[in-house]
């Protein structure tokens, strides 16, 4: 899967960069989400940017148990969900956000474009 993560991350990267992608169990995911976002549950992906473009540096933390559960609930292939969350996290590292409806639509459109280029379907399709 290392090559897959690298391909997904590069697809969302403009310019150079160095990003660590770490897979964690639910307890660590919950601890990190609680500590950094004040939310007491394990989440699918967390982004920790250190430097912005043109040379991006940061960490992505992904919780496989949450990814697998969400993929099953949404009827999606696990690989497609990993691809989506990796792209989503990379966009966060680049400074994108979805705190309001307008920004969310712009970010989702960019995710759809990147994922389509990778051969994955629209992750937001019903």
Secondary structure, 3 states (H helix, E strand, C coil): CHHHHHHHHHHCCCCEEEEEEEEECHHHHHHHHHHHHCCCCCCCEEEEEEECCCEEEEEEEEEHHHHHHHHHHHCCCHHHHHHHHHHHHHHHHCCCCCCCHHHHHHHHHHHHHHHHHCCCCCCCCC
